């Protein structure tokens, strides 16, 4: 029987008791209709997970009693940073959810020339919290005990200006000749850049190449931005990760 997984922000310790409220408590009591004594798995995003049970219910609150910690990790050996051109809400939400399930270590949303979505500071902060909530729910579902980092939205130029260090950089391009099967085994983190609806402009693509990115092709068909992200991540994980 599958046990419900719950993420909590505070650092955990065996034997501790803690109260959860808000959406988490609502999901446990009103959606799942769990009663005191029900078993759970709890994680704090820093690795490992804890056995737990519901100890007490109050209006809008659930007390959890933590048991033994298990040092279970389900992170991919391939560390991928997904630099994703921000797309329309449902498409970007899908990328964040599925990229989390596919094991990306970090998601860096970037604003490009052809980005349909334009965000001011308040909207960017709100969208960032929304994406983080999606990643948390995806971790609860897929079994990851570490949350992927999600960076605040930034212009593509800022991303390209970051020192690459030892990270290997790839940018998707229909005109590229490099295929996933030709990418050497990863001995360092890998950064994958994908444009939004409409792709990157010629100038942006040239700037990415000048910043050390190698162009990567996913086949003869033009893929939507969300399809391209998921196909590329799955292919890279299959070639060099844990799929």
NORBELCOR-V42608 format. One line per field, one symbol per residue. ss: DSSP state (a for helix, b for strand, c for the rest). psi: psi as a letter, one per 20 degrees, with the letter a starting at -180 (. if undefined). burial: + if it has 9 or more other ideal C-beta (glycine too) atoms within 8 Angstrom, else -. Layout:
ss->???
psi->???
burial->???
This chain:
ss->cccbbbbcccccccccbbbbbaaaaaaaaaacccccccbbbbbccbccbbbbbbbbbbccbbbbbbbbbbcccccccccbbbbbbcccaaaaaaaaaaaaaccccbbbbbbcccccccccaaaaaaaaaaaaaaaaaaaaaacccbccbbbbbbbaaaaacccccccbbbbbcccccbcaaacccccccbbbbbcccccccaaaaaaaaaccbbbbccccccccaaaaaaaaaaaaaaaaccc
psi->pppppppqhqqrqpiqqqpqabhghgghghgilqrpiqqrppqjijqrrpqrqphqprojqpppoqcqpplppkqqioopooopppaqghghggggghhghjjqhqpnpqprhjphpppagghggghghghhhghghhghgijqjppqpoqqpqqhhgghipphciqppqppphiqhprhiipqqpjrqppppprapiaqrghhghhgghjjqpppqjaiqoqqghggghggggghhhhjck.
burial->---+++++---+-----+-+---++++++----+---+-++++++--+++++++--+---+++++++-+------+-++++++++++---++++++++++++++++++++++-++-+-+----++-++-+++-+++++++-+-+++++-++-++-+--++---+--+++++++--+-+-+--+--+--+++++++++--++--++-+++-+-++++++------++-++++++++++-+++--
